[in-house]
């Protein structure tokens, strides 16, 4: 079984605990995050539609996941989610997405490794200092002394959040849901 062939029915499904209800209508924070494309991204300068899919952590072939990772509702699936956005990248652009980012609390070097290994045509962002997370009060959890983000997807127009998908499950269908929302919005 490859990373893309996850039996989602065997994993605990995350429940909507209301932890993202406050996000619609908020502006993306005026913070700068390290980007795998080089430099930083300043959210207040972004124009047009921006999609930010937020995930706990990408696994690496050379490192073990935290103990009982698959038992944490919604934790598993960061690589399939990123690959889904990679595979739908052109379609998202066709539907008006100007900026697409993946975001987690992993450091820039960790993000760069994942971006290269997964051949992502968009940047991953590191919120290792939790500036974005804390500014928006994003839902998070702790594992092995690390603060990780619960999986959610934000769509912003200019810098205002206009759509939130939370919780995201199964993660490999997230990009499809974003495309469907963009199509419905145009109709």
C-alpha positions in Angstrom: 0.0 0.0 0.0 1.5 3.4 -1.0 1.0 6.7 0.9 -1.8 7.5 -1.6 -3.7 4.3 -0.9 -4.9 4.9 2.7 -8.0 3.1 3.9 -9.6 6.2 5.5 -12.4 4.0 6.9 -9.9 2.5 9.4 -8.8 5.9 10.9 -10.7 7.9 13.4 -12.7 10.7 11.8 -12.2 14.2 13.2 -15.3 16.0 14.4 -16.2 19.6 14.0 -15.6 21.1 17.5 -16.3 24.6 16.4 -12.7 25.6 16.8 -12.7 27.3 13.3 -16.1 29.0 13.4 -14.5 32.4 14.1 -12.4 32.5 10.9 -14.9 33.5 8.2 -14.6 37.3 7.6 -11.3 37.6 9.4 -8.3 39.0 7.5 -5.2 37.0 7.0 -2.6 38.2 9.6 0.1 40.7 8.8 2.9 38.2 9.4 5.7 36.9 7.2 6.4 33.2 6.9 9.4 31.4 5.4 8.5 29.9 2.0 10.0 26.9 0.2 10.0 29.1 -2.9 12.6 31.3 -1.2 12.2 34.3 1.0 9.0 35.0 2.9 5.3 35.4 2.1 3.5 38.5 3.4 -0.2 37.8 3.6 -1.3 41.4 3.6 0.2 41.8 0.2 -1.6 38.9 -1.5 -4.2 39.8 -4.1 -7.0 37.7 -5.6 -8.0 34.2 -4.4 -5.6 32.5 -2.0 -6.0 28.9 -0.8 -4.1 27.8 2.3 -4.4 24.2 3.3 -3.2 23.7 6.8 -1.9 20.4 8.1 -0.3 18.8 11.2 3.0 17.5 9.7 4.3 15.7 6.7 6.0 12.4 7.4 9.4 11.7 6.0 10.8 8.4 4.8 13.8 8.7 7.1 11.9 9.5 10.3 9.2 7.7 12.3 5.9 9.4 12.9 4.9 10.1 16.6 3.6 7.1 18.5 -0.1 6.4 17.9 -0.2 9.0 15.1 -2.9 7.1 13.2 -5.1 7.1 16.4 -5.3 10.9 16.5 -8.4 12.0 14.6 -7.4 13.8 11.4 -3.6 13.5 11.9 -2.9 11.0 9.1 -2.9 12.2 5.5 -0.6 15.2 5.0 1.3 13.7 2.1 -1.9 12.6 0.2 -3.4 16.1 0.8 -0.3 17.8 -0.6 -0.3 15.5 -3.6 -4.0 16.2 -4.2 -3.3 19.9 -4.4 -0.3 19.2 -6.6 -2.5 17.1 -9.0 -5.3 19.8 -9.0 -2.9 22.8 -9.3 -3.7 23.7 -12.9 -7.5 23.3 -12.3 -7.3 25.5 -9.2 -5.5 28.2 -11.3 -8.2 27.8 -14.0 -10.8 28.6 -11.4 -9.1 31.8 -10.3 -6.7 30.8 -7.5 -3.7 33.1 -7.7 -1.9 31.9 -4.6 -1.8 28.3 -3.2 0.1 27.4 -0.1 0.5 24.5 2.3 1.2 25.5 5.9 2.3 23.7 9.0 4.4 24.4 12.1 7.4 22.4 10.7 10.6 24.3 10.1 11.7 25.6 6.7 14.2 22.8 6.1 11.6 20.2 6.8 9.1 21.9 4.5 11.8 22.2 1.7 12.5 18.4 1.9 8.8 17.6 1.5 8.3 20.1 -1.3 11.1 18.7 -3.3 10.3 15.0 -2.6 6.6 15.6 -3.5 7.4 17.8 -6.6 5.0 20.5 -5.5 4.5 23.4 -7.9 3.5 25.7 -5.1 5.2 26.8 -1.9 4.9 25.3 1.6 5.1 27.8 4.4 6.6 27.3 7.9 4.8 28.7 10.9 7.3 27.3 13.2 7.1 30.4 15.5 3.3 30.1 15.5 2.8 33.7 14.4 0.0 32.9 11.9 -1.4 30.2 14.2 -1.7 32.5 17.2 -2.9 35.5 15.2 -5.9 33.5 13.8 -6.3 31.3 16.9 -6.1 28.2 14.7 -7.1 24.8 16.2 -4.1 22.9 17.3 -3.0 19.9 19.4 0.2 18.7 21.1 2.2 15.6 20.3 5.6 14.7 21.6 6.1 18.3 22.9 5.3 19.8 19.5 2.3 22.1 18.8 0.8 20.9 15.6 -2.2 22.3 13.6 -5.5 20.6 13.0 -6.2 20.1 9.4 -8.3 22.9 7.8 -8.4 24.9 4.5 -8.8 28.6 4.2 -9.9 30.5 1.1 -9.2 34.2 1.1 -10.1 36.9 -1.3 -7.5 39.5 -1.2 -6.7 39.1 2.5 -10.2 38.4 3.8 -11.2 34.8 4.6 -14.3 33.9 2.7 -14.5 30.1 3.1 -13.2 27.6 5.7 -13.3 23.9 5.4 -12.9 22.2 8.9 -12.4 19.5 9.6 -10.9 18.1 6.5 -11.5 14.4 6.0 -10.4 12.5 4.0 -7.5 14.7 3.3 -6.8 13.4 -0.2 -10.2 14.9 -1.3 -9.5 18.4 0.0 -8.4 19.8 -3.4 -11.5 18.4 -5.0 -13.7 20.0 -2.4 -12.0 23.4 -3.0 -12.5 23.1 -6.8 -16.2 22.2 -6.3 -16.6 25.2 -4.0 -15.0 27.5 -6.5 -17.3 26.2 -9.3 -20.4 26.7 -7.1 -19.3 30.2 -6.2 -19.1 31.1 -9.9 -22.5 29.6 -10.7 
